[in-house]
Every structure is written in C-alpha cells, then in structure tokens.
Amino acid sequence: MDLRQQIDMCSEHYQKWKSAALNSLDRDEAKKAMERAFFWLELQSAFITLRAVELTAGNDEEKREKILTAKAKLSRRLIEYAKEILNEL
C-alpha cells in the first residue's frame, strides 16, 4: 500500500470513529471511540509528514533510509493496534 492509500485509510477510520464517539450515548463507548479516532488522526498526520519528507528527499540515500525506518515504525504501530483490537474481541 502506498502512502496516499495509507493516508486515505487513516482518514476514513478517523471519520468513522469520530462519528461513533459523537453519536454514542454511553460515556465509556464514546471514550473508547475517541481514543481510536485520535489514534487514526495521529497516524494520518505521521503519514502526511512522511509523504512530505519523501517528496523533498530527492536521491539522498541517508534520508531514504530514515524514511524506510519511519515506515517500518508506522507499520509496527498498525500491527500493535490490530493486536489490541483482536484481544478486545
């Protein structure tokens, strides 16, 4: 999945969880939904920043390595999130 698709995915999930939080009548459910919404918003911001860095990096090998490291860290965060969701189920 390229960065644009990841940014779109984060936006989609953020909107979903934000809506769930705002429409929830249960305080605990609203809190959990807002935490998830903030997770997706934070992840989206990281992907947008990464995209900007990637576009300005040019052919600098050191920057390319740092971009790959950042992508790996973001992927790990998504894996941790998925594990957390699976544990809740």
ABEGO torsion letter per residue (X at the ends): XBAAAAAAAAAAAAAAAAAAAAABABAAAAAAAAAAAAAAAAAAAAAAAAAAAAAAAEABAAAAAAAAAAAAAAAAAAAAAAAAAAAAX
